[in-house]
Amino acid sequence: MDIKNQALVEHLLNQGAIEVAGIDNDGLLTYKITDKLKNVSPSLYDDLRDQFEHHMFRLIKRGPETMTWRLR
């Protein structure tokens, strides 16, 4: 992560706009957003919401055949 992104993450953590969620398979920290992100960085919140909605739309459009199911 470059210095600019690292500073942004620190700022968002200090403001309570994001929280550490865990560590991924590559050993990198993962984060989850909080309701405070809407006030701390409305443009970032909007960007993340737009990305989420885009991915959800693509998943819904493709239907259940693209998912892995466990039948019991």
PyMOL commands that place a pseudoatom at each C-alpha (Angstrom):
pseudoatom trace, name=CA, resn=MET, resi=1, chain=A, elem=C, hetatm=0, pos=[0.000, 0.000, 0.000]
pseudoatom trace, name=CA, resn=ASP, resi=2, chain=A, elem=C, hetatm=0, pos=[1.417, 3.378, -0.944]
pseudoatom trace, name=CA, resn=ILE, resi=3, chain=A, elem=C, hetatm=0, pos=[1.866, 6.208, 1.572]
pseudoatom trace, name=CA, resn=LYS, resi=4, chain=A, elem=C, hetatm=0, pos=[-1.245, 8.089, 0.407]
pseudoatom trace, name=CA, resn=ASN, resi=5, chain=A, elem=C, hetatm=0, pos=[-3.512, 5.056, 0.826]
pseudoatom trace, name=CA, resn=GLN, resi=6, chain=A, elem=C, hetatm=0, pos=[-1.877, 4.172, 4.129]
pseudoatom trace, name=CA, resn=ALA, resi=7, chain=A, elem=C, hetatm=0, pos=[-2.587, 7.691, 5.431]
pseudoatom trace, name=CA, resn=LEU, resi=8, chain=A, elem=C, hetatm=0, pos=[-6.203, 7.428, 4.271]
pseudoatom trace, name=CA, resn=VAL, resi=9, chain=A, elem=C, hetatm=0, pos=[-6.658, 4.079, 6.036]
pseudoatom trace, name=CA, resn=GLU, resi=10, chain=A, elem=C, hetatm=0, pos=[-5.144, 5.486, 9.247]
pseudoatom trace, name=CA, resn=HIS, resi=11, chain=A, elem=C, hetatm=0, pos=[-7.427, 8.526, 9.059]
pseudoatom trace, name=CA, resn=LEU, resi=12, chain=A, elem=C, hetatm=0, pos=[-10.519, 6.380, 8.502]
pseudoatom trace, name=CA, resn=LEU, resi=13, chain=A, elem=C, hetatm=0, pos=[-9.528, 4.061, 11.360]
pseudoatom trace, name=CA, resn=ASN, resi=14, chain=A, elem=C, hetatm=0, pos=[-8.942, 7.013, 13.712]
pseudoatom trace, name=CA, resn=GLN, resi=15, chain=A, elem=C, hetatm=0, pos=[-12.320, 8.502, 12.784]
pseudoatom trace, name=CA, resn=GLY, resi=16, chain=A, elem=C, hetatm=0, pos=[-14.092, 5.175, 13.352]
pseudoatom trace, name=CA, resn=ALA, resi=17, chain=A, elem=C, hetatm=0, pos=[-15.216, 5.107, 9.705]
pseudoatom trace, name=CA, resn=ILE, resi=18, chain=A, elem=C, hetatm=0, pos=[-13.661, 1.662, 9.158]
pseudoatom trace, name=CA, resn=GLU, resi=19, chain=A, elem=C, hetatm=0, pos=[-12.671, -1.194, 11.455]
pseudoatom trace, name=CA, resn=VAL, resi=20, chain=A, elem=C, hetatm=0, pos=[-10.210, -4.038, 11.046]
pseudoatom trace, name=CA, resn=ALA, resi=21, chain=A, elem=C, hetatm=0, pos=[-12.220, -7.109, 10.050]
pseudoatom trace, name=CA, resn=GLY, resi=22, chain=A, elem=C, hetatm=0, pos=[-9.475, -9.711, 9.829]
pseudoatom trace, name=CA, resn=ILE, resi=23, chain=A, elem=C, hetatm=0, pos=[-6.650, -11.020, 7.689]
pseudoatom trace, name=CA, resn=ASP, resi=24, chain=A, elem=C, hetatm=0, pos=[-7.051, -12.477, 4.197]
pseudoatom trace, name=CA, resn=ASN, resi=25, chain=A, elem=C, hetatm=0, pos=[-5.263, -15.523, 2.729]
pseudoatom trace, name=CA, resn=ASP, resi=26, chain=A, elem=C, hetatm=0, pos=[-2.347, -13.326, 1.625]
pseudoatom trace, name=CA, resn=GLY, resi=27, chain=A, elem=C, hetatm=0, pos=[-1.794, -11.990, 5.158]
pseudoatom trace, name=CA, resn=LEU, resi=28, chain=A, elem=C, hetatm=0, pos=[-3.246, -8.554, 4.379]
pseudoatom trace, name=CA, resn=LEU, resi=29, chain=A, elem=C, hetatm=0, pos=[-5.614, -6.765, 6.732]
pseudoatom trace, name=CA, resn=THR, resi=30, chain=A, elem=C, hetatm=0, pos=[-9.233, -6.537, 5.679]
pseudoatom trace, name=CA, resn=TYR, resi=31, chain=A, elem=C, hetatm=0, pos=[-11.560, -3.766, 6.798]
pseudoatom trace, name=CA, resn=LYS, resi=32, chain=A, elem=C, hetatm=0, pos=[-15.278, -3.232, 7.217]
pseudoatom trace, name=CA, resn=ILE, resi=33, chain=A, elem=C, hetatm=0, pos=[-16.994, 0.102, 6.948]
pseudoatom trace, name=CA, resn=THR, resi=34, chain=A, elem=C, hetatm=0, pos=[-19.115, 1.645, 9.696]
pseudoatom trace, name=CA, resn=ASP, resi=35, chain=A, elem=C, hetatm=0, pos=[-22.023, 4.072, 9.521]
pseudoatom trace, name=CA, resn=LYS, resi=36, chain=A, elem=C, hetatm=0, pos=[-19.575, 6.891, 10.287]
pseudoatom trace, name=CA, resn=LEU, resi=37, chain=A, elem=C, hetatm=0, pos=[-18.047, 6.587, 6.817]
pseudoatom trace, name=CA, resn=LYS, resi=38, chain=A, elem=C, hetatm=0, pos=[-21.104, 8.377, 5.386]
pseudoatom trace, name=CA, resn=ASN, resi=39, chain=A, elem=C, hetatm=0, pos=[-20.120, 11.499, 7.340]
pseudoatom trace, name=CA, resn=VAL, resi=40, chain=A, elem=C, hetatm=0, pos=[-16.335, 11.192, 7.293]
pseudoatom trace, name=CA, resn=SER, resi=41, chain=A, elem=C, hetatm=0, pos=[-16.013, 10.583, 3.548]
pseudoatom trace, name=CA, resn=PRO, resi=42, chain=A, elem=C, hetatm=0, pos=[-19.326, 10.735, 1.679]
pseudoatom trace, name=CA, resn=SER, resi=43, chain=A, elem=C, hetatm=0, pos=[-17.652, 10.347, -1.726]
pseudoatom trace, name=CA, resn=LEU, resi=44, chain=A, elem=C, hetatm=0, pos=[-15.798, 7.182, -0.655]
pseudoatom trace, name=CA, resn=TYR, resi=45, chain=A, elem=C, hetatm=0, pos=[-19.010, 5.815, 0.852]
pseudoatom trace, name=CA, resn=ASP, resi=46, chain=A, elem=C, hetatm=0, pos=[-20.857, 6.479, -2.416]
pseudoatom trace, name=CA, resn=ASP, resi=47, chain=A, elem=C, hetatm=0, pos=[-18.080, 4.828, -4.448]
pseudoatom trace, name=CA, resn=LEU, resi=48, chain=A, elem=C, hetatm=0, pos=[-18.139, 1.723, -2.248]
pseudoatom trace, name=CA, resn=ARG, resi=49, chain=A, elem=C, hetatm=0, pos=[-21.942, 1.549, -2.365]
pseudoatom trace, name=CA, resn=ASP, resi=50, chain=A, elem=C, hetatm=0, pos=[-21.869, 1.846, -6.161]
pseudoatom trace, name=CA, resn=GLN, resi=51, chain=A, elem=C, hetatm=0, pos=[-19.274, -0.947, -6.409]
pseudoatom trace, name=CA, resn=PHE, resi=52, chain=A, elem=C, hetatm=0, pos=[-21.327, -3.168, -4.105]
pseudoatom trace, name=CA, resn=GLU, resi=53, chain=A, elem=C, hetatm=0, pos=[-24.533, -2.573, -6.059]
pseudoatom trace, name=CA, resn=HIS, resi=54, chain=A, elem=C, hetatm=0, pos=[-22.735, -3.236, -9.359]
pseudoatom trace, name=CA, resn=HIS, resi=55, chain=A, elem=C, hetatm=0, pos=[-21.380, -6.573, -8.126]
pseudoatom trace, name=CA, resn=MET, resi=56, chain=A, elem=C, hetatm=0, pos=[-24.707, -7.583, -6.611]
pseudoatom trace, name=CA, resn=PHE, resi=57, chain=A, elem=C, hetatm=0, pos=[-26.511, -6.757, -9.854]
pseudoatom trace, name=CA, resn=ARG, resi=58, chain=A, elem=C, hetatm=0, pos=[-24.039, -8.875, -11.829]
pseudoatom trace, name=CA, resn=LEU, resi=59, chain=A, elem=C, hetatm=0, pos=[-24.475, -11.780, -9.414]
pseudoatom trace, name=CA, resn=ILE, resi=60, chain=A, elem=C, hetatm=0, pos=[-28.271, -11.551, -9.489]
pseudoatom trace, name=CA, resn=LYS, resi=61, chain=A, elem=C, hetatm=0, pos=[-28.295, -11.250, -13.277]
pseudoatom trace, name=CA, resn=ARG, resi=62, chain=A, elem=C, hetatm=0, pos=[-26.201, -14.419, -13.641]
pseudoatom trace, name=CA, resn=GLY, resi=63, chain=A, elem=C, hetatm=0, pos=[-28.536, -16.369, -11.376]
pseudoatom trace, name=CA, resn=PRO, resi=64, chain=A, elem=C, hetatm=0, pos=[-28.040, -19.310, -9.057]
pseudoatom trace, name=CA, resn=GLU, resi=65, chain=A, elem=C, hetatm=0, pos=[-26.173, -21.446, -11.593]
pseudoatom trace, name=CA, resn=THR, resi=66, chain=A, elem=C, hetatm=0, pos=[-23.028, -19.392, -10.982]
pseudoatom trace, name=CA, resn=MET, resi=67, chain=A, elem=C, hetatm=0, pos=[-22.984, -20.169, -7.258]
pseudoatom trace, name=CA, resn=THR, resi=68, chain=A, elem=C, hetatm=0, pos=[-21.592, -23.205, -5.466]
pseudoatom trace, name=CA, resn=TRP, resi=69, chain=A, elem=C, hetatm=0, pos=[-24.306, -25.048, -3.567]
pseudoatom trace, name=CA, resn=ARG, resi=70, chain=A, elem=C, hetatm=0, pos=[-24.119, -27.630, -0.825]
pseudoatom trace, name=CA, resn=LEU, resi=71, chain=A, elem=C, hetatm=0, pos=[-27.100, -29.968, -1.031]
pseudoatom trace, name=CA, resn=ARG, resi=72, chain=A, elem=C, hetatm=0, pos=[-27.932, -31.925, 2.110]
for i in range(1, 72): cmd.bond("trace and resi %d" % i, "trace and resi %d" % (i + 1))
show_as sticks, trace
zoom trace
